Amino acid sequence: MSQVEALYIFDEHNNLILEHVYCARPPSAQLLLPLYLAHPAPRPSLVYLPATNPPTLVHSIIQDRLLFLAPSSVDTEPLLVLEFLHRVADAIEDFLGSPLLATKIEAHYDVVAQLLGEMCDAGIVANTEGNALRDVVEAPSVMKNLLGNMGLPSSSPALGARPSLKPTLTPPGSSPTASPVPWRRANVRHTSNELYVDVVETLSVTLAPSGRPISAFANGSIAFTSKVSGIPDLILRLEAPGGVGNVVQLPVFHPCVRLARWRERPGELSFVPPDGRFVLAGYEVDLLGPDYLLSAHNLKGSANRPSLNIPANVEVKTGLGPAAADFEVRLSLSPRFRSTASSSSTSSISSSGIGPGRPGPGLGGRTGSGFSLGGGAHSGTSAAPQLSDVLVRVPLPAGVRNLADLRPSRGEAQYAPGDAALEWRVSSKDVAALLQLGMGAVATLRGAVVGAVEGDDEDGEGGDGALLGTS
């Protein structure tokens, strides 16, 4: 059985801020950290340390510049431990607020200790749902801290109430109003019933210097915010050209989703949502199709290139300038991804717990059963998606010693001597300004190469391509 032996949290300066041992006798944080840091960067999520006794497998994640380590000296499912670390980081951030800072953890050790005790018991992962944790863990509050500093109890009986002569002892974790749904709080009440849905996709596209796509994937997540009283039973229908079942690959779901319903009707999500914000589902889409690599060698010329309907395109030009040492990276944005408020969506939702189980309107509309449905912080829709950020990564040959005089027209370019790639990040503000230009939405990055470039690919299809990642 998979076990979590211990959890160590370090700040950005590698100082230990929290140590929690669940079971066994794992290596101490002082012994584990130097061995982990001795591994060359970039460090993977799993690092095997044979020098310890017994040999230890270290699971690690980094969130908000905080390092989370979980050692394991027995046979353990790595994905379970890594997911547990992500759940711990999310739970602490949910209770203490975002961003997750070392000072917040140090100021609320009592809350963090309660969370760690509820989420894992003797090494066995237990309660990791945010709604259920709020029923058993008392969140910090300004009034509680103020009364505690004054030496007063944080809660006092009502005036005129008769004091109890026989105090009762309630078993820990038990509640007379426990929710029948494990992932949803009990007795949820809201003044207005609202549902918000955000479909966020991160595109990762690899292009050759000639512009031919090598790989293109879209990793999406459905962020759901539920502010509905009672216990609603919802149905969310997704639509896509060719059918959702033929487009969506590797779907993952929140435990609230009924998997049998999805298998019977792909694209239909039936669930009782947690209260608040959560990730309902995730998926992956191969934008080039499963047979692209097999048929890519038969494509000759630019006329036979597959057309990608992506929000941005990158073109790299080299050999510029008097010494042929200058280069230019051109980023073109599609005006289709300029946000508009009048577009419709291809998602619909119905509720069998609040109103009739009829399909509702698209995102941003209002149903006839008394609750509103709309998008969250992003105003894009399926017909007119909104582009948030663009990251262009240009791998560099080994012969490049340095890049000089980097001049981006928009955004920021990051490079240090010895780096294997040049990164150019265009923020949401710059993206919005470019999209206002319409068809002329082009940003450029110019610079000069210092050092001889060896092993150039003459046909322009080599490995020194440009990796375009958008989110």
Secondary structure, 3 states (H helix, E strand, C coil): CCCCCEEEEECCCCCEEEEEECCCCCCCHHHHHHHHHCCCCCCCCEEEECCCCCCEEEEEEEECCEEEEEEECCCCCHHHHHHHHHHHHHHHHHHHCCCCCHHHHHHCHHHHHHHHHHHEECCEECCCCHHHHHHHCCCCCHHHHHHHHCCCCCCCCCCCCCCCCCCCCCCCCCCCCCCCCCCCCCCCCCCCCEEEEEEEEEEEEEECCCCCEEEEEEEEEEEEEEECCCCCCEEEECCCCCCHHHHCEEEEECCCECHHHHHHCCCEEEECCCCEEEEEEEEEEECCCCCHHHHHHHCCCHHHCCCCCCCEEEEEEEEECCCCCEEEEEEEECHHHCCCCCCCCCCEEEECCCCCCCCCCCCCCECCCCCEEECCCCCCCCCCCCCCCEEEEEECCCCCCEEEEEEECCCEEECCCCCCEEEEEECHHHHHHHHCCHHHCEEEEEEEEECCCCCCCCCCCCCCCEEEEEC
